[in-house]
């Protein structure tokens, strides 16, 4: 999704990027593009430098975020003095995040009230296309207020308020004919310093398993977001160094074959 810089469009238009150009597609949203079969007439053409990239899906029907990387789960559990439960290996599990708090590339993300432990999470996301299949992949930052999350989950529910203030996606959606989502280097940087590095191929539960679980007893709709969960070492919590994000920090998450999702903590 994009909008020309001279226009102030919150939602933007679907477009197809070719080199340094973006071509407007005749669809209102990414959801309607996929509902129409994944093809549309082409309209105006713009220089990529003259447009602003928007979230691939601004108002997704739902956001499901899984925990598909064993290293992330094992490290987080070990810090709490426990092991990975056997059930994690048997079924992929997820939580629902907030579809009303989606941020796109280069947007400022408000620092959430009530936390002193703001964290990034380096993830890949599949966007549902037509008939419950994957339409493409993008980068996802599952921002987390760790102290808030820690307190609420002691009650036995959540994560909720520790997560639902922001989810960033972007910078673009790469369709499955160009990327199958099975491999690619994953890197996180804060103010230009590399803080995390992982590999998409390390997912223990693959995309087919994630979609099967997400669709069980329900229907997946175009625009639904399916998060992979955090890659191993892909968050500050795993590092255990207390270098939490501060106001003004610039966070860049990169996945090979997709691009760089950049946000500033407001």
N, C-alpha and C positions, 0 to 999 in steps of 0.2 A: 504494500500500500504506500502511496506517495501523494504529495500535493505540491504544485508549483510554489516557489517561494513568494511570488507576488500575491498568492491567494491564501487566506487564513481558513483552511478547511480542517476541522478536527479529525474527521474520519479519513479523508483522502479518497483516492481512486486505486483500484487494482492496476498494476502495470507489469510489463515484462521488460527486464533489463537485458540489453544487448550492448556489451562493451561500455562505452561512456554515454549511452543513451537509454532512456526509459520510454516505453511505448504504452500509452493509456489503453486499457481494455474496456470493452463495453459491458461492464458489470458494476453494480452498486457497491458490493462488498466482496471479500474473498469467499464468504459463505455462498453468495449467489453465483459466483463464478464456478465453484465446485458443483453446486446444485444443477447448474446448466450444462454439466458434463465436462467441465474443465477446458472449455474453449469459448472464445468470444471474439467478436469483431474488434479490429484495432482502430483507435482514434488518433489523437494528436501524439506527436513525438517531442520529447524534451531532452535537453542535456542533463545528465545526471547531476552535474554541479548546480543546476538551477532548480532542483527539487529538494524537498524534505522527506525523508523516509519516515513512515508512520509504523505503528505496530502492525504486523501482518494480520492480526485479528484484534480490533479495538474492544469489541464487546462479545467475547466468546460465550457460547451457551453454558459451558462448564469448563473448569480447570481441575484436572486430576493429576496429582504429582506422586509418582511411585518412588520406591527405594530399590533400584535395580543393581547397584554397585556394592559388592560384598565388602570391599575395603572400607568404604565410608561407614557402613553399618557396624562393622567389627571395631573400627577405631572409636566411634562414638560410644558404643557399648562398653568397650574396655575402659574408657575414661570414667564410666559410672560403675565399674567393678562387676560387670556382667558379660555374658557371652551372647553371640548371635543365636536367637531361638531357632529351634529346628523348623518351626512353621515358616520362617522367612525363606527357607530353601524349597518349601513345598508350594507356596502360593505367592505371587507378587502382590504387595499391599500398597495402598495409596491413601492420601487424604485429599479432601476437596479444598481448594483455595478460592480466592475471591475474584470472580470475573469482572467486578466493578473497579478493580484497582490495577489495571493493566497499563504499563508504561512502555514506550517505544525507544528506539535508538536515539542517543544524544539528549534525552529528556532528563531533567532534574527529578530526582526521587526524594520526597520530603523525609527528613530524619524523623522517625516515629517518636511520639511522646512516650515517656515512661521507660526508656531503655538506656543502658550504658554499654550494651554489648551487641552492636549492630554488625551483622555478618552478611557476606555474599555467599551464593551457592552456585557452583559451575555445573550447568546441566544442558542437555539437549532436549528438545521438545518436538513431538510429532503433532502436526495439525491434521485433524480429520477432514477428508475430502468427501467425495461422493460415496454413498452406500456403505458407510462405516469403515472405509479403507483409509490409509494414510495418503494425504494429498501432498505432503512435503515436510521438511524439517527446518527448524530454526534454533537459535541459541536462547536459553532461558536462564534468568537469574531469579532464584527463589529467595529473595531477601528475608533475613531472619533476625528478630530481636531475641537473642538467646536467653537473656535473663527472664524476660516475660514468658517465653516458651517453656523454660525450665520450671517456673512456678506453676503455670496452669496445667502442665502435664503430670505434675505430682498428684493432681486430683483424679487423673485417669481419663481425661478427655483432651482432645487437641491433637496436633497444634491448631491454634485458632488465632487469637490476637497477636501471638508472636510471629505470625506470617502474613495476615491478610491485609496489611497496609500497602503492599506493593509486590507485583510480579512484573519483571521486565522481559520482553521478547523482541527478537530482531537479529540482525538489521534487516534481513530479508527472509523469505521462504524459498528454500531450494527444493524443487519438485523431485519426485522419486526417479524420474528418468535420468537425473544428473547425480543423485546421491541416494544410497540405499540405507543410510543410517547405521551401518554395521561397523564402521571404523573411522578414525580421524583423531588427530591430536587435539587435546582440549587444554587451554591455557587461561589462567587468570592473572591480571596485573592490577595493582593499586598504585596510582600515581607513577606509572611507568615501570614499577618494580614487579618482576614475576613473583607471584606468591603461590601459585598452584600449577601443576601439570599432570595430566592424566590421558587416558586413551578410551575412546568410545567403545572400542572392541572389548573392553573389560566388563561390559554389562553381563551380569549373571543371568538375569531374565531378559530375553530378547523382546523385540517389538511385537512379535506375534503373540507372545504370552501376555504382554501388557494389554494389548487390545482385546484379547479374549477375556481377560479378567474385567476390564473396564466395561465391556459390552454385555457381561453376564446378567441376565434378567432385566436388561434395559436396552436402550437404543442410543448409539452414538450419532451425533448430528454434525453436519459440516461446520467447521470452526471450533469444535471442541479441542482443547489443548490436553495432550498427554505428555507429562514430564517424565524424564528418565530417572529422576533423582540425582543426587550429587555424586560426581565421579570421585574416586579415591583421592584424598588430599585436597579436594576442591572447595574447602571452606576454612575459615579461621578457626572454627571450633576444633577441627581435627589437628591443627598445628599445636594448639594448647599454649600459644605464646602470648595471649592476651592483647594482641595488636588489633583491636577492634576498629571498625571503620569510624571515621570522624567526619563532621560537617566539612564540605569542600573536597573530600576525597573523590578522585576519578577512578571508577572501576571499569575495567575492560575484560570481558569474557570472549574468548575466541575459540571457535571450532573449525578445524581444517575442512575446507569445502563449503563452508557457510559464510564465515566472515567474523567481524568483531562487533559485539554489542557493548556500547559504551554509555555509561550513565554517571552523572555527578550527584553526590549526596548533598542535598540542598541545605 
